[in-house]
Amino acid sequence: MHFLETFLWGFMGSAAVELLSLLGFYYTRPIRLPTRYSKVGFWITRAMLALLAGTLAVGYEIEQRILAFNIGAATPLIITFMARGLRQAPLEAPQGSDPSGPPPRSEPEPAVPVKKDEA
């Protein structure tokens, strides 16, 4: 598959996501479109995202149309995942510990009630 065809399939996958979102508003009564659809900035940003989707499909060297379409549709998730990885510093394991062990608990341990001596 030529790189331009790969790019277009990725672009169409990204555009299909927005079309599906837009279609969802037409199923509601009364039809009320969000104000973002009337803003030029939204459409510029959305077009840039679709261009990026096509570029990702080419960058991954996708040779199948449906896979290029899927990459295009998944581009927002891919970019979000990459951005999260850049914002969070990797956790450093204490010396002598196994880095592949379980992650640290996010919840505090429950307090154990202390019984008073009855004398």
Backbone as JSON Lines, residues from 0, in Angstrom:
{"i":0,"aa":"M","n":[0.85,-1.17,0.0],"ca":[0.0,0.0,0.0],"c":[0.9,1.24,0.0]}
{"i":1,"aa":"H","n":[0.61,2.2,-0.83],"ca":[1.37,3.43,-0.95],"c":[1.18,4.27,0.31]}
{"i":2,"aa":"F","n":[2.2,5.06,0.69],"ca":[2.12,5.83,1.93],"c":[0.98,6.84,1.91]}
{"i":3,"aa":"L","n":[0.63,7.38,0.74],"ca":[-0.49,8.32,0.67],"c":[-1.82,7.63,0.98]}
{"i":4,"aa":"E","n":[-1.96,6.4,0.51],"ca":[-3.18,5.64,0.81],"c":[-3.24,5.33,2.31]}
{"i":5,"aa":"T","n":[-2.13,4.95,2.9],"ca":[-2.08,4.69,4.34],"c":[-2.47,5.95,5.1]}
{"i":6,"aa":"F","n":[-1.91,7.1,4.68],"ca":[-2.23,8.36,5.32],"c":[-3.73,8.65,5.25]}
{"i":7,"aa":"L","n":[-4.34,8.46,4.09],"ca":[-5.76,8.76,3.93],"c":[-6.63,7.83,4.77]}
{"i":8,"aa":"W","n":[-6.28,6.56,4.88],"ca":[-7.06,5.66,5.72],"c":[-6.96,6.06,7.19]}
{"i":9,"aa":"G","n":[-5.78,6.47,7.64],"ca":[-5.63,6.95,9.01],"c":[-6.41,8.23,9.23]}
{"i":10,"aa":"F","n":[-6.36,9.12,8.26],"ca":[-7.11,10.38,8.33],"c":[-8.6,10.08,8.43]}
{"i":11,"aa":"M","n":[-9.09,9.17,7.6],"ca":[-10.52,8.84,7.61],"c":[-10.94,8.17,8.92]}
{"i":12,"aa":"G","n":[-10.07,7.38,9.52],"ca":[-10.38,6.77,10.82],"c":[-10.58,7.82,11.88]}
{"i":13,"aa":"S","n":[-9.74,8.84,11.87],"ca":[-9.88,9.93,12.83],"c":[-11.14,10.75,12.57]}
{"i":14,"aa":"A","n":[-11.41,11.03,11.3],"ca":[-12.61,11.8,10.96],"c":[-13.88,11.01,11.31]}
{"i":15,"aa":"A","n":[-13.84,9.7,11.19],"ca":[-15.01,8.87,11.48],"c":[-15.4,8.98,12.95]}
{"i":16,"aa":"V","n":[-14.42,9.13,13.83],"ca":[-14.71,9.27,15.26],"c":[-15.54,10.53,15.49]}
{"i":17,"aa":"E","n":[-15.16,11.63,14.87],"ca":[-15.91,12.88,15.04],"c":[-17.27,12.79,14.4]}
{"i":18,"aa":"L","n":[-17.36,12.15,13.24],"ca":[-18.67,11.98,12.59],"c":[-19.61,11.15,13.46]}
{"i":19,"aa":"L","n":[-19.09,10.13,14.1],"ca":[-19.91,9.31,14.99],"c":[-20.38,10.11,16.19]}
{"i":20,"aa":"S","n":[-19.5,10.94,16.73],"ca":[-19.88,11.81,17.84],"c":[-20.96,12.79,17.41]}
{"i":21,"aa":"L","n":[-20.79,13.37,16.24],"ca":[-21.78,14.32,15.71],"c":[-23.11,13.63,15.46]}
{"i":22,"aa":"L","n":[-23.08,12.42,14.95],"ca":[-24.29,11.68,14.67],"c":[-25.08,11.41,15.96]}
{"i":23,"aa":"G","n":[-24.37,11.19,17.05],"ca":[-25.02,10.96,18.33],"c":[-25.92,12.11,18.75]}
{"i":24,"aa":"F","n":[-25.55,13.34,18.39],"ca":[-26.37,14.49,18.74],"c":[-27.65,14.54,17.93]}
{"i":25,"aa":"Y","n":[-27.67,13.95,16.76],"ca":[-28.86,13.94,15.93],"c":[-29.91,12.94,16.4]}
{"i":26,"aa":"Y","n":[-29.51,12.01,17.25],"ca":[-30.46,11.05,17.79],"c":[-31.19,11.59,19.01]}
{"i":27,"aa":"T","n":[-30.74,12.68,19.56],"ca":[-31.41,13.28,20.71],"c":[-32.45,14.28,20.22]}
{"i":28,"aa":"R","n":[-33.56,14.36,20.93],"ca":[-34.61,15.32,20.58],"c":[-34.8,16.28,21.73]}
{"i":29,"aa":"P","n":[-34.82,17.54,21.56],"ca":[-34.53,18.26,20.33],"c":[-33.04,18.23,20.03]}
{"i":30,"aa":"I","n":[-32.72,18.4,18.77],"ca":[-31.31,18.36,18.35],"c":[-30.62,19.63,18.85]}
{"i":31,"aa":"R","n":[-29.61,19.43,19.68],"ca":[-28.82,20.55,20.2],"c":[-27.34,20.22,20.02]}
{"i":32,"aa":"L","n":[-26.72,20.88,19.1],"ca":[-25.29,20.66,18.88],"c":[-24.49,21.49,19.87]}
{"i":33,"aa":"P","n":[-23.42,20.94,20.4],"ca":[-22.56,21.73,21.29],"c":[-21.97,22.92,20.55]}
{"i":34,"aa":"T","n":[-21.65,23.96,21.3],"ca":[-21.12,25.18,20.69],"c":[-19.76,24.96,20.04]}
{"i":35,"aa":"R","n":[-19.06,23.91,20.43],"ca":[-17.73,23.67,19.84],"c":[-17.81,23.49,18.33]}
{"i":36,"aa":"Y","n":[-18.94,22.97,17.83],"ca":[-19.07,22.75,16.39],"c":[-19.23,24.04,15.61]}
{"i":37,"aa":"S","n":[-19.48,25.13,16.28],"ca":[-19.59,26.41,15.58],"c":[-18.31,27.25,15.69]}
{"i":38,"aa":"K","n":[-17.3,26.71,16.31],"ca":[-16.04,27.45,16.5],"c":[-14.98,26.99,15.52]}
{"i":39,"aa":"V","n":[-14.33,27.96,14.9],"ca":[-13.29,27.67,13.91],"c":[-12.1,26.97,14.57]}
{"i":40,"aa":"G","n":[-11.78,27.37,15.78],"ca":[-10.65,26.77,16.49],"c":[-10.82,25.28,16.69]}
{"i":41,"aa":"F","n":[-12.06,24.86,16.96],"ca":[-12.32,23.43,17.12],"c":[-12.01,22.69,15.84]}
{"i":42,"aa":"W","n":[-12.49,23.22,14.71],"ca":[-12.29,22.54,13.42],"c":[-10.83,22.54,13.0]}
{"i":43,"aa":"I","n":[-10.1,23.59,13.33],"ca":[-8.66,23.63,13.03],"c":[-7.95,22.55,13.85]}
{"i":44,"aa":"T","n":[-8.28,22.49,15.13],"ca":[-7.66,21.5,16.01],"c":[-8.03,20.09,15.57]}
{"i":45,"aa":"R","n":[-9.28,19.89,15.21],"ca":[-9.75,18.56,14.78],"c":[-9.07,18.14,13.48]}
{"i":46,"aa":"A","n":[-8.88,19.1,12.57],"ca":[-8.19,18.8,11.31],"c":[-6.74,18.44,11.58]}
{"i":47,"aa":"M","n":[-6.1,19.15,12.52],"ca":[-4.71,18.83,12.87],"c":[-4.61,17.44,13.49]}
{"i":48,"aa":"L","n":[-5.61,17.07,14.29],"ca":[-5.61,15.73,14.88],"c":[-5.78,14.66,13.8]}
{"i":49,"aa":"A","n":[-6.62,14.92,12.82],"ca":[-6.81,13.97,11.72],"c":[-5.53,13.85,10.88]}
{"i":50,"aa":"L","n":[-4.84,14.97,10.67],"ca":[-3.56,14.93,9.95],"c":[-2.52,14.12,10.74]}
{"i":51,"aa":"L","n":[-2.52,14.32,12.05],"ca":[-1.61,13.56,12.9],"c":[-1.95,12.07,12.85]}
{"i":52,"aa":"A","n":[-3.25,11.75,12.78],"ca":[-3.68,10.35,12.7],"c":[-3.15,9.7,11.43]}
{"i":53,"aa":"G","n":[-3.25,10.41,10.32],"ca":[-2.71,9.88,9.07],"c":[-1.21,9.71,9.14]}
{"i":54,"aa":"T","n":[-0.54,10.66,9.76],"ca":[0.91,10.59,9.9],"c":[1.32,9.41,10.78]}
{"i":55,"aa":"L","n":[0.57,9.16,11.86],"ca":[0.87,8.0,12.7],"c":[0.72,6.69,11.93]}
{"i":56,"aa":"A","n":[-0.32,6.6,11.12],"ca":[-0.52,5.38,10.33],"c":[0.66,5.15,9.39]}
{"i":57,"aa":"V","n":[1.16,6.22,8.8],"ca":[2.33,6.11,7.92],"c":[3.57,5.77,8.75]}
{"i":58,"aa":"G","n":[3.7,6.42,9.91],"ca":[4.86,6.18,10.77],"c":[4.95,4.75,11.27]}
{"i":59,"aa":"Y","n":[3.8,4.13,11.53],"ca":[3.79,2.73,11.96],"c":[3.97,1.77,10.79]}
{"i":60,"aa":"E","n":[4.08,2.31,9.59],"ca":[4.26,1.51,8.37],"c":[3.16,0.46,8.22]}
{"i":61,"aa":"I","n":[1.93,0.9,8.41],"ca":[0.78,0.02,8.3],"c":[0.57,-0.34,6.84]}
{"i":62,"aa":"E","n":[0.37,-1.61,6.57],"ca":[0.18,-2.08,5.2],"c":[-1.26,-2.52,4.91]}
{"i":63,"aa":"Q","n":[-2.09,-2.54,5.93],"ca":[-3.48,-2.97,5.73],"c":[-4.41,-1.8,6.0]}
{"i":64,"aa":"R","n":[-5.4,-1.62,5.15],"ca":[-6.3,-0.48,5.23],"c":[-7.03,-0.4,6.56]}
{"i":65,"aa":"I","n":[-7.58,-1.51,7.01],"ca":[-8.36,-1.51,8.25],"c":[-7.48,-1.17,9.46]}
{"i":66,"aa":"L","n":[-6.23,-1.6,9.44],"ca":[-5.33,-1.25,10.54],"c":[-4.99,0.23,10.53]}
{"i":67,"aa":"A","n":[-4.79,0.8,9.34],"ca":[-4.53,2.23,9.25],"c":[-5.75,3.02,9.74]}
{"i":68,"aa":"F","n":[-6.94,2.56,9.39],"ca":[-8.18,3.18,9.85],"c":[-8.26,3.11,11.39]}
{"i":69,"aa":"N","n":[-7.93,1.95,11.95],"ca":[-7.96,1.78,13.41],"c":[-6.96,2.69,14.11]}
{"i":70,"aa":"I","n":[-5.77,2.81,13.56],"ca":[-4.78,3.71,14.15],"c":[-5.31,5.14,14.12]}
{"i":71,"aa":"G","n":[-5.94,5.52,13.02],"ca":[-6.52,6.86,12.93],"c":[-7.59,7.09,13.97]}
{"i":72,"aa":"A","n":[-8.45,6.1,14.17],"ca":[-9.51,6.23,15.17],"c":[-8.96,6.24,16.59]}
{"i":73,"aa":"A","n":[-7.86,5.55,16.81],"ca":[-7.28,5.45,18.15],"c":[-6.28,6.56,18.46]}
{"i":74,"aa":"T","n":[-6.02,7.44,17.52],"ca":[-5.0,8.47,17.71],"c":[-5.2,9.29,18.99]}
{"i":75,"aa":"P","n":[-6.41,9.76,19.32],"ca":[-6.53,10.51,20.58],"c":[-6.09,9.71,21.8]}
{"i":76,"aa":"L","n":[-6.39,8.42,21.83],"ca":[-5.96,7.59,22.95],"c":[-4.46,7.4,22.95]}
{"i":77,"aa":"I","n":[-3.88,7.22,21.78],"ca":[-2.43,7.04,21.67],"c":[-1.71,8.29,22.17]}
{"i":78,"aa":"I","n":[-2.17,9.44,21.72],"ca":[-1.54,10.71,22.12],"c":[-1.71,10.95,23.62]}
{"i":79,"aa":"T","n":[-2.89,10.66,24.15],"ca":[-3.14,10.83,25.59],"c":[-2.21,9.93,26.39]}
{"i":80,"aa":"F","n":[-2.07,8.68,25.95],"ca":[-1.18,7.74,26.63],"c":[0.26,8.24,26.62]}
{"i":81,"aa":"M","n":[0.71,8.73,25.46],"ca":[2.07,9.25,25.36],"c":[2.27,10.47,26.25]}
{"i":82,"aa":"A","n":[1.27,11.36,26.3],"ca":[1.38,12.56,27.11],"c":[1.44,12.23,28.6]}
{"i":83,"aa":"R","n":[0.68,11.24,29.03],"ca":[0.73,10.83,30.43],"c":[2.1,10.29,30.79]}
{"i":84,"aa":"G","n":[2.7,9.55,29.88],"ca":[4.03,9.01,30.13],"c":[5.08,10.1,30.26]}
{"i":85,"aa":"L","n":[4.9,11.2,29.55],"ca":[5.85,12.31,29.63],"c":[5.67,13.13,30.9]}
{"i":86,"aa":"R","n":[4.45,13.23,31.39],"ca":[4.17,14.06,32.56],"c":[4.54,13.39,33.86]}
{"i":87,"aa":"Q","n":[4.46,12.09,33.95],"ca":[4.72,11.39,35.19],"c":[6.15,10.9,35.23]}
{"i":88,"aa":"A","n":[6.82,11.21,36.33],"ca":[8.18,10.7,36.51],"c":[8.08,9.23,36.87]}
{"i":89,"aa":"P","n":[9.0,8.41,36.35],"ca":[8.94,6.98,36.68],"c":[9.19,6.77,38.17]}
{"i":90,"aa":"L","n":[8.51,5.78,38.73],"ca":[8.7,5.45,40.14],"c":[10.03,4.73,40.29]}
{"i":91,"aa":"E","n":[10.79,5.16,41.28],"ca":[12.07,4.51,41.53],"c":[11.88,3.5,42.65]}
{"i":92,"aa":"A","n":[12.37,2.3,42.43],"ca":[12.27,1.26,43.44],"c":[13.38,1.45,44.46]}
{"i":93,"aa":"P","n":[13.1,1.21,45.73],"ca":[14.16,1.3,46.75],"c":[15.26,0.3,46.45]}
{"i":94,"aa":"Q","n":[16.46,0.61,46.9],"ca":[17.6,-0.28,46.64],"c":[17.35,-1.64,47.25]}
{"i":95,"aa":"G","n":[17.69,-2.66,46.5],"ca":[17.56,-4.03,46.97],"c":[16.17,-4.6,46.78]}
{"i":96,"aa":"S","n":[15.22,-3.81,46.24],"ca":[13.88,-4.34,46.03],"c":[13.72,-4.79,44.59]}
{"i":97,"aa":"D","n":[12.72,-5.59,44.37],"ca":[12.44,-6.11,43.04],"c":[11.6,-5.09,42.28]}
{"i":98,"aa":"P","n":[12.12,-4.48,41.18],"ca":[11.34,-3.47,40.46],"c":[10.12,-4.04,39.77]}
{"i":99,"aa":"S","n":[10.06,-5.36,39.58],"ca":[8.9,-5.95,38.93],"c":[7.83,-6.34,39.94]}
{"i":100,"aa":"G","n":[8.04,-6.02,41.21],"ca":[7.08,-6.37,42.25],"c":[5.82,-5.52,42.15]}
{"i":101,"aa":"P","n":[4.91,-5.73,43.07],"ca":[3.65,-5.01,43.0],"c":[3.87,-3.52,43.25]}
{"i":102,"aa":"P","n":[3.03,-2.67,42.64],"ca":[3.18,-1.24,42.85],"c":[2.8,-0.88,44.28]}
{"i":103,"aa":"P","n":[3.24,0.27,44.77],"ca":[2.89,0.67,46.13],"c":[1.38,0.86,46.26]}
{"i":104,"aa":"R","n":[0.86,0.57,47.44],"ca":[-0.57,0.71,47.68],"c":[-0.95,2.17,47.69]}
{"i":105,"aa":"S","n":[-2.09,2.47,47.09],"ca":[-2.55,3.85,47.07],"c":[-3.49,4.13,48.24]}
{"i":106,"aa":"E","n":[-4.0,3.07,48.87],"ca":[-4.9,3.22,50.0],"c":[-4.12,2.97,51.28]}
{"i":107,"aa":"P","n":[-4.39,3.75,52.34],"ca":[-3.7,3.49,53.6],"c":[-4.22,2.21,54.24]}
{"i":108,"aa":"E","n":[-3.38,1.56,54.99],"ca":[-3.78,0.34,55.7],"c":[-4.81,0.73,56.76]}
{"i":109,"aa":"P","n":[-5.83,-0.13,56.98],"ca":[-6.81,0.19,58.02],"c":[-6.16,0.15,59.4]}
{"i":110,"aa":"A","n":[-6.61,1.04,60.25],"ca":[-6.07,1.1,61.61],"c":[-6.57,-0.1,62.4]}
{"i":111,"aa":"V","n":[-5.69,-0.66,63.22],"ca":[-6.06,-1.79,64.06],"c":[-6.47,-1.23,65.4]}
{"i":112,"aa":"P","n":[-7.69,-1.55,65.88],"ca":[-8.11,-1.02,67.18],"c":[-7.26,-1.58,68.32]}
{"i":113,"aa":"V","n":[-6.94,-0.73,69.24],"ca":[-6.13,-1.12,70.4],"c":[-7.06,-1.31,71.59]}
{"i":114,"aa":"K","n":[-6.99,-2.49,72.23],"ca":[-7.83,-2.76,73.39],"c":[-7.14,-2.27,74.66]}
{"i":115,"aa":"K","n":[-7.93,-1.65,75.51],"ca":[-7.38,-1.2,76.81],"c":[-7.53,-2.35,77.81]}
{"i":116,"aa":"D","n":[-6.53,-2.44,78.68],"ca":[-6.6,-3.48,79.71],"c":[-7.72,-3.17,80.68]}
{"i":117,"aa":"E","n":[-8.51,-4.15,80.97],"ca":[-9.56,-3.99,81.95],"c":[-9.08,-4.62,83.25]}
{"i":118,"aa":"A","n":[-8.76,-3.81,84.24],"ca":[-8.24,-4.34,85.5],"c":[-9.01,-3.84,86.67]}
